[in-house]
Amino acid sequence: MRGLSGKVAIVTGGGQGIGRAITLRLAEEGCKVAIFDINPDAGHETAKLAPQSAITTYTVDVGDRASVDRAVTRVEAELGPTWVLVNNAGWDRPMPFLKTDKDLWDKIIRINLYGPLNTHHAIAPLMVEHGGGRIINIASDAARVGTSDEAVYSACKGGLISFTKSIARELARKNVLLNAVCPGPTNTPMMAAVLGEGEQAVKWKDAMVRGIPLKRMGEPDDYAGIIALLASDDGKFITGQAISVSGGMNMI
């Protein structure tokens, strides 16, 4: 991709799953990548996978604005001006909405909605000051079509898509472009935790695959290319979009 070499990128939740694949792809494209992860060991393991690694890990709780601010200040001082922000950190515990409680709502909202609000508010002004940047928010196809047992998570991701479009309009003239990428079912540690083990887990996975025209689950690497495109000069005329990457599961 054009224009990424030497640029600074921040990837939240970059230590595993989709975040790890994004981090490694951006490093491959020549970016200096800062992983913001609540689990620094996962970030360090990711860095080991990149030859001649330009990956640095910062211990960050994205739901804590002070934690975000401290890390952003360090990145700008140690790596340089931030060009790319990928809001990937997420968490869910699927269950029927009527069986949930406010404590669960608060945790889901804190990570999946307040987390991106915090990072946008900390980093977007710096991008404006630097003369441009790219923000890519990892939403979900659950936000576009709804998903049983993930009502609050879907609400957060739906809000993130609307937020992305709104800020894209606000910042377009400042050369700060925002887009959302919406994964479908994906083989990640979070998905494994959701499905569990045993025969029932296999049945759930098979049912999901039957609904995907490409007849397989997504893999983390399936998303890294579109992220690199949107972050690069090749994506300089794309903003305010919600792009489904789901093997054709939802064609809307």
N, C-alpha and C positions, 0 to 999 in steps of 0.2 A: 504493500500500500504506500502511496505517496505521502510524504510530509510527516512521518511519525518518528524518524530517526532523531534521537536526542531529546525528544519531548518527555515531559514528566507526566506520568499517569498514576492515579490513585484508584485502587480497586478494593472496595469494602467486601469483607468475607472472602478474600482472595486465597485463603489457605487450603480450600478443598472444593471438590465438586466443580460446578460451572465457574466459580471464581478462580479456581486454580487454572483451568483451561484458558480463561481470559488473560490472566496474569502472564502465563507462559507465552501466549501468542503475541501480546503487546511487547514483551521482552524480545521475542524473536524479530519483531518489526523494528527494534532499535530503541524502544522506550526505556526510560528509567522508571521502574514501577515500584510504587509504594503500596504494600499490602496493609490495609487496616483490618485487623482481625482480633477478636476477643481471645482467640487461642493462638498465641505467638508461635508455639511449637509447630502448628500446621503451616504457618507462614514460612518458617525456616525450612521445613521439609519441601515446600514448593520451590523455594529459592535454590535448593540443591539440585533440582531437576533442570535448571537452566544453565547451559554451558556459558562460562564467562559471565556469570549472573550479574545483572544490574537491578536486582530485586532486593528491596529493603523492607523489613517487617516492623510495623508499629503496633503496639498493643492498644487497641481502641474498642471501646463500647460505643457503638454508633448511637445508641439511645441516650447517651450522656453528652450533652452539648459541650461541657468543659473538656471531656476526654477528646472529642473531635477537634476542638479549637487547639488544644495542646499539640496534637499530632500534625495538624495542618501547618502550624507555625514551624514545627521542626522540618517538615517536608520542604517548605519554601526556603528555609535557611540552608538545608543540607543538600537538597537535590536541584532546586531551582523553581521557576514559576510553573504552576500546575496548568497543563493543557487539557488533560482528560480526567474526568471523574466517572467511574463506573459504580453505580449503587447496586451492588449484588447481594449484600448481606440480607439474609431472611431467615424466618423460623415459623413453624406452624406445628400444632398438635391437632390433627383432624378428629372431629367428633360432631355428632348432631348438635345444632345450635341450642336446642332446648335443654341440652345437658351441660352446656358451658356455664361459666360464671364470670364475674367481672375481673377477677384476678387473671384468668386466662386471656380475656379480651385485652386487658392492659398490657400484658407481655407481648401479645401478637402486634398490637398497635405500636408499642414502644419501638420494636425492632423494625417492623415493615413499613411504618409510615413516619413516625417521629425520626427514625434513623435518617432516611433521605431528606426530610425537612432540615435536620441539623446540618448535614453535609452540604446541601445546596446553600443554606444561609451563610455557612462559613466560607465556601469556596467560590461560589458564583461571583461575589463582588471582586474577588481577586482576579478572576478571569476577565471581568470588565476592565479592571485596572490594567491588566497585561495586554489587552487588545483583542482577546478572543479565547475560545475554548470549546470543548465538547463535553456534554454530559449525556451519558447513556444509562437509563434506568432499567433494571431487570424487573419487569412486571410479571405477568403470568397470563396464560390463556384462561385461567380461572376468573380473571377480571373481566374478560370479554364475553364469556358465555355462562359463568357461574359453575360452581362445583359443589356437590353434596358433601356435607361434613367439613366444609372449609368456608363458611359464610363470612367470618370476620376477616380471615386472610384474604378472601376475594374482595371484600370491601376495601381493605388497605391497598391492594394492588389496583383496583379500579380507581381509587382516589389518586394513586401515583400516576396513572395514565392521564387523568384529567389535569393533575398538577403539572406534568411534563408539558402538555399542550399549552397550558396557560403561561408558564414561564418561557416556553419557546417563543410565544408571541411577544412577551415583554422584552426579551433579550436579543431578538433577531438582529436589530440594528446595531447591537454591540458585538456582533460576530460570535456570540455564544449560542451554539446550536444544541438543542435537546431532542432526544428521541427515546422511545421505550421499546424494548425487545421483550416479547412475550413467549417464553418457553412453554411447550407442552410437557407431558410426563417424561421424566428424565432419570436415567440411572445415576443417582447421586447418593451420598451418605444420608441426606435428609429423607430421600424417597425410601431407602432401605429401612430407616427407622420407622417411617410411617407404615410400610407394608409388613414389617416384622419378618418372621420366618415360618417355614412349614407349608403345608398344603394350601391353607387359606391364602397365604401371601402369593403363592404361584397362581391361584385362581384369579386374584385381583389383578395381577400383572398381565395375565393372558387376556383378561377382559379389556384392559386398557389398550393392549396391542391390537385387538380386533377392531377397535374404533379408529385406528390410525391407518390411512391409506398406504403409507410406505411400510406398514407391517413390522415396525420395530419401535422400541422406546428410543427417545433421544439420548445422546451421549454428550458429556460436557463439551467435547470438541466441536459439536455441531453448531455452537453459538459463538465461538471465538472469532470466526471469520466476519460475521456481520458486525460484531463489536469493533473489530479493527477497521472495517470499512467506514463505519459511522464516525470513528475517531479521526480518520485520515482526511487528507485533502480530496480523496476520491468521493467523500461524502459531503462536500462543502455546500451542496444545494439541497440537502435533506434536513428538514427540521419539523418538529411537531408531529412525528409519526409514531404509531404503535404497530410494530411489525411482528406478526406471528411467525414463530419458528417451531413448528409442531408436527412435521411430517404430513401436513395436510389435514390434521384432525379437525380443525375448525377453519372452514373456508368462507370467512365473512370479512 
